[in-house]
Amino acid sequence: MPSVTLVDLAADYQWENYELQLNVSNLFDKRYVASCFSASAGCFYGEGRKIVGAVRYRW
């Protein structure tokens, strides 16, 4: 399998009692082979871009 470089991004912002977070995996949505088990089982692609956000409020 050829090597591949993936880029992830994380951002965090705090304001008063609020905290905002944004996480992005595979930022450029690169298609890549994540694993190959055998010739009969085949290969599997890795995850595409994934975006997760969160908002927190602390008392």
Backbone as a printed PyTorch tensor [residue, N CA C, xyz], in Angstrom:
tensor([[[  0.8420,  -1.1790,   0.0000],
         [  0.0000,   0.0000,   0.0000],
         [  0.8860,   1.2400,   0.0000]],

        [[  0.5250,   2.2310,  -0.7810],
         [  1.2950,   3.4720,  -0.7650],
         [  1.0250,   4.2640,   0.5120]],

        [[  2.0060,   5.0490,   0.9100],
         [  1.8150,   5.8790,   2.1030],
         [  0.8890,   7.0480,   1.7670]],

        [[  0.2840,   7.6070,   2.7970],
         [ -0.6480,   8.7160,   2.6110],
         [ -0.5050,   9.6700,   3.7930]],

        [[ -0.6860,  10.9470,   3.5320],
         [ -0.6530,  11.9530,   4.5880],
         [ -2.0370,  12.5650,   4.7190]],

        [[ -2.5690,  12.5360,   5.9300],
         [ -3.8780,  13.1200,   6.2040],
         [ -3.6980,  14.3360,   7.1000]],

        [[ -4.6140,  15.2870,   6.9830],
         [ -4.5560,  16.5100,   7.7850],
         [ -5.8150,  16.5880,   8.6400]],

        [[ -5.6290,  16.7840,   9.9450],
         [ -6.7330,  16.9970,  10.8720],
         [ -6.6490,  18.4270,  11.3940]],

        [[ -7.7770,  18.9440,  11.8730],
         [ -7.8330,  20.3180,  12.3700],
         [ -8.6550,  20.3460,  13.6450]],

        [[ -8.1910,  21.0960,  14.6270],
         [ -8.9410,  21.2770,  15.8700],
         [ -8.8970,  22.7550,  16.2380]],

        [[-10.0590,  23.2870,  16.6050],
         [-10.1380,  24.6840,  17.0280],
         [-10.9680,  24.7540,  18.3020]],

        [[-10.5830,  25.6500,  19.1960],
         [-11.2600,  25.8020,  20.4780],
         [-11.3580,  27.2910,  20.7820]],

        [[-12.5320,  27.7340,  21.2000],
         [-12.7250,  29.1450,  21.5350],
         [-13.4630,  29.2290,  22.8580]],

        [[-12.9560,  30.0500,  23.7770],
         [-13.6040,  30.2260,  25.0780],
         [-14.0200,  31.6750,  25.2410]],

        [[-15.2440,  31.8560,  25.7280],
         [-15.7880,  33.1880,  25.9630],
         [-16.6780,  33.1180,  27.1890]],

        [[-16.3100,  33.8580,  28.2140],
         [-16.9930,  33.8210,  29.5100],
         [-17.1460,  32.3650,  29.9530]],

        [[-18.3620,  31.8790,  30.1660],
         [-18.5560,  30.4920,  30.6140],
         [-18.7720,  29.5170,  29.4620]],

        [[-18.6590,  29.9810,  28.2350],
         [-18.8920,  29.1330,  27.0650],
         [-17.5760,  28.6330,  26.4870]],

        [[-17.6370,  27.4300,  25.9400],
         [-16.4990,  26.8810,  25.2080],
         [-17.0360,  26.2560,  23.9210]],

        [[-16.4650,  26.6460,  22.7910],
         [-16.8600,  26.1130,  21.4880],
         [-15.7050,  25.3000,  20.9290]],

        [[-16.0130,  24.1390,  20.3740],
         [-14.9750,  23.2850,  19.7930],
         [-15.3980,  22.8330,  18.4080]],

        [[-14.4210,  22.7150,  17.5230],
         [-14.6460,  22.1770,  16.1860],
         [-13.4670,  21.2700,  15.8470]],

        [[-13.7610,  20.0390,  15.4660],
         [-12.7330,  19.0680,  15.0800],
         [-13.0550,  18.5330,  13.6950]],

        [[-12.0510,  18.5190,  12.8250],
         [-12.2230,  17.9920,  11.4710],
         [-11.1380,  16.9470,  11.2350]],

        [[-11.5630,  15.7480,  10.8720],
         [-10.6280,  14.6740,  10.5090],
         [-10.6290,  14.5300,   8.9930]],

        [[ -9.4660,  14.2690,   8.4230],
         [ -9.3090,  14.1370,   6.9680],
         [ -9.8310,  15.4090,   6.2850]],

        [[ -9.2590,  16.5240,   6.6600],
         [ -9.7010,  17.8590,   6.2320],
         [ -9.9300,  17.9730,   4.7300]],

        [[ -9.0580,  17.4010,   3.9210],
         [ -9.1640,  17.5410,   2.4690],
         [ -9.9480,  16.3970,   1.8200]],

        [[-10.6130,  15.5870,   2.6580],
         [-11.4750,  14.4900,   2.2000],
         [-10.7490,  13.5770,   1.2100]],

        [[ -9.5270,  13.2000,   1.5770],
         [ -8.6920,  12.3590,   0.7140],
         [ -9.1640,  10.9080,   0.7580]],

        [[ -9.2990,  10.2940,  -0.4000],
         [ -9.6810,   8.8820,  -0.4780],
         [ -8.3990,   8.0550,  -0.4360]],

        [[ -8.3550,   7.0890,   0.4910],
         [ -7.1390,   6.3060,   0.6720],
         [ -7.4910,   4.8960,   1.1300]],

        [[ -6.5930,   3.9750,   0.8790],
         [ -6.7630,   2.5950,   1.3290],
         [ -6.2300,   2.5140,   2.7550]],

        [[ -7.1020,   2.1360,   3.6880],
         [ -6.7120,   2.0730,   5.0960],
         [ -6.0880,   0.7310,   5.4570]],

        [[ -6.6020,  -0.3580,   4.8720],
         [ -6.0510,  -1.6730,   5.1950],
         [ -6.3980,  -2.6960,   4.1220]],

        [[ -5.5190,  -3.6780,   4.0090],
         [ -5.7340,  -4.8240,   3.1230],
         [ -5.4030,  -6.0700,   3.9330]],

        [[ -6.3340,  -7.0180,   3.9650],
         [ -6.1150,  -8.2270,   4.7590],
         [ -5.5170,  -9.3540,   3.9310]],

        [[ -6.1060,  -9.6210,   2.7790],
         [ -5.5890, -10.6620,   1.8860],
         [ -6.1870, -10.4360,   0.5050]],

        [[ -5.6860, -11.1720,  -0.4580],
         [ -6.1890, -11.0120,  -1.8280],
         [ -7.6710, -11.3520,  -1.9170]],

        [[ -8.1140, -12.3400,  -1.1500],
         [ -9.5290, -12.7410,  -1.2140],
         [-10.4330, -11.8020,  -0.4130]],

        [[ -9.9320, -11.2370,   0.6810],
         [-10.7510, -10.3550,   1.5270],
         [-10.8160,  -8.9470,   0.9630]],

        [[ -9.8060,  -8.5510,   0.2060],
         [ -9.8020,  -7.2230,  -0.3910],
         [ -9.2740,  -6.1440,   0.5330]],

        [[ -9.4360,  -4.9180,   0.0700],
         [ -8.9400,  -3.7540,   0.8060],
         [-10.1140,  -2.8720,   1.2150]],

        [[ -9.8700,  -2.0160,   2.1860],
         [-10.9080,  -1.1370,   2.7020],
         [-10.4270,   0.3080,   2.6860]],

        [[-11.3080,   1.1950,   2.2750],
         [-10.9850,   2.6180,   2.2710],
         [-11.1170,   3.1840,   3.6800]],

        [[-10.3490,   4.2300,   3.9540],
         [-10.4380,   4.9180,   5.2330],
         [-11.6240,   5.8700,   5.2470]],

        [[-11.8860,   6.4290,   6.4070],
         [-13.0120,   7.3540,   6.5630],
         [-12.7980,   8.6240,   5.7540]],

        [[-13.8740,   9.1680,   5.2550],
         [-13.8290,  10.4630,   4.5860],
         [-13.7820,  11.5730,   5.6270]],

        [[-14.0040,  12.7930,   5.1780],
         [-13.9820,  13.9290,   6.0950],
         [-15.0510,  13.7410,   7.1730]],

        [[-14.6740,  14.0380,   8.4230],
         [-15.6150,  13.9610,   9.5380],
         [-15.5100,  15.2610,  10.3290]],

        [[-16.6580,  15.8950,  10.5650],
         [-16.6960,  17.1670,  11.2860],
         [-17.5200,  16.9780,  12.5530]],

        [[-16.9320,  17.3470,  13.6900],
         [-17.6170,  17.2320,  14.9750],
         [-17.4890,  18.5650,  15.7010]],

        [[-18.6080,  19.0580,  16.2030],
         [-18.6010,  20.3110,  16.9490],
         [-19.2130,  20.1070,  18.3200]],

        [[-18.8640,  20.9780,  19.2510],
         [-19.4100,  20.8970,  20.6060],
         [-19.5070,  22.2980,  21.1950]],

        [[-20.5180,  22.4770,  22.0300],
         [-20.6950,  23.7220,  22.7850],
         [-20.8580,  23.3260,  24.2430]],

        [[-20.1060,  23.9870,  25.1270],
         [-20.1970,  23.7200,  26.5640],
         [-20.4750,  25.0110,  27.3070]],

        [[-21.2330,  24.8690,  28.3670],
         [-21.4580,  25.9960,  29.2770],
         [-21.1060,  25.5170,  30.6780]],

        [[-20.2470,  26.2510,  31.3390],
         [-19.8290,  25.8760,  32.6990],
         [-20.4700,  26.8260,  33.7030]],

        [[-21.1170,  26.2440,  34.7120],
         [-21.7920,  27.0380,  35.7520],
         [-20.8030,  27.6250,  36.7140]]])
